[in-house]
């Protein structure tokens, strides 16, 4: 039996495992091919939605996908566990013991055999070893962190509403370092949360009682997007009341705020760090595989690692040049495939095609595997219900069209629908969409607990 293991149930990993499971079922290959997904969590939530979980705009309990249910429906196996190492000589993956909340061992150290393994672990926030960041900031890498932020936000706003009885000038200051998509979208959602909470009893709150600092070391927000989109988003955020602070470098985090490189303190009640990404630290040279300085596995255009053709990597934990010939632009920096959801989706699609070829031919040498070519379809950034801005592109060299408002919002929502389509198929995706609209009618406009 051929054993294919996918490590990580993020957007790319879950899509890949689901498609491979369906393929083996359709071809009646269940007795010849075993597809296994490994993840340390029980459920999947699309990572670009974590800022909505953090503010309560999205209920993770409703939108999360059960790995076990998905495995049953699509014909793959699921293993709950955290990968800590890989033995390429014996082709086995080591899983750490599973410990419950009472610190009791539920499952001992386990080993999962493979013939082909795909790393799809995604990324985590990179604090760049800045002093005090990990101790004092909230990251938004996974649902548990987003739910922690949500709980602290509700408690802080409740306290503020009570304080306003006697101190009308009181406020809550939230500082966010990193003005990429996560930081920008979170900034806007915070004002929406205050607006909605006024309806649900916190009547003393107004926008003026919320102070949001969006801090970026570079010269503009959304550095990965065109200048005009960045400028438009900056204007919209400023109109909401966000203090956009560009060219501002943070050198320290402490309990009462961020310290800038000039020694000035940005006083803060809540602190979020969203300034960069890296692959998990245990990935550094795992199993003797080549990695870069942010722990990404170096891969060939086929998405196989440079060291071992039986090991693939996709998504944020894979490092692949945009130009397969290695040509660098005028500034001497080689452009890499960006760590975005659309890149993970495209990589998952190619990995599926290549692994399917291997399954059907029983040998990777029998048929040349396809090479990855990234297509940039543009980027969209949601400013809550206030606005959506972005660009649509036909390819990396064909220019772009700026869009905003209702059309941009429709396109933004469609990205999530495409992810659901890849997981569940067209019919179930339509049913989920309908149930989502029903929930908007029967459920509160914001998660209140």
Secondary structure as GFF3:
##gff-version 3
##sequence-region A 1 449
A	DSSP	beta_strand	2	7	.	.	.	ID=ss1
A	DSSP	alpha_helix	11	26	.	.	.	ID=ss2
A	DSSP	beta_strand	33	39	.	.	.	ID=ss3
A	DSSP	beta_strand	43	44	.	.	.	ID=ss4
A	DSSP	three_ten_helix	47	49	.	.	.	ID=ss5
A	DSSP	alpha_helix	50	55	.	.	.	ID=ss6
A	DSSP	alpha_helix	60	63	.	.	.	ID=ss7
A	DSSP	beta_strand	65	66	.	.	.	ID=ss8
A	DSSP	alpha_helix	67	74	.	.	.	ID=ss9
A	DSSP	beta_strand	77	80	.	.	.	ID=ss10
A	DSSP	beta_strand	83	87	.	.	.	ID=ss11
A	DSSP	beta_strand	92	95	.	.	.	ID=ss12
A	DSSP	beta_strand	98	99	.	.	.	ID=ss13
A	DSSP	beta_strand	105	107	.	.	.	ID=ss14
A	DSSP	beta_strand	110	113	.	.	.	ID=ss15
A	DSSP	beta_strand	116	119	.	.	.	ID=ss16
A	DSSP	beta_strand	124	125	.	.	.	ID=ss17
A	DSSP	alpha_helix	133	136	.	.	.	ID=ss18
A	DSSP	alpha_helix	143	163	.	.	.	ID=ss19
A	DSSP	beta_strand	172	177	.	.	.	ID=ss20
A	DSSP	alpha_helix	181	199	.	.	.	ID=ss21
A	DSSP	three_ten_helix	207	209	.	.	.	ID=ss22
A	DSSP	beta_strand	210	215	.	.	.	ID=ss23
A	DSSP	alpha_helix	227	240	.	.	.	ID=ss24
A	DSSP	beta_strand	242	245	.	.	.	ID=ss25
A	DSSP	beta_strand	250	254	.	.	.	ID=ss26
A	DSSP	beta_strand	257	260	.	.	.	ID=ss27
A	DSSP	beta_strand	265	267	.	.	.	ID=ss28
A	DSSP	beta_strand	270	273	.	.	.	ID=ss29
A	DSSP	beta_strand	277	278	.	.	.	ID=ss30
A	DSSP	three_ten_helix	281	283	.	.	.	ID=ss31
A	DSSP	three_ten_helix	286	288	.	.	.	ID=ss32
A	DSSP	beta_strand	297	298	.	.	.	ID=ss33
A	DSSP	beta_strand	311	313	.	.	.	ID=ss34
A	DSSP	three_ten_helix	315	317	.	.	.	ID=ss35
A	DSSP	beta_strand	318	319	.	.	.	ID=ss36
A	DSSP	alpha_helix	341	361	.	.	.	ID=ss37
A	DSSP	beta_strand	378	383	.	.	.	ID=ss38
A	DSSP	beta_strand	387	393	.	.	.	ID=ss39
A	DSSP	beta_strand	400	404	.	.	.	ID=ss40
A	DSSP	alpha_helix	405	424	.	.	.	ID=ss41
A	DSSP	alpha_helix	426	442	.	.	.	ID=ss42
###
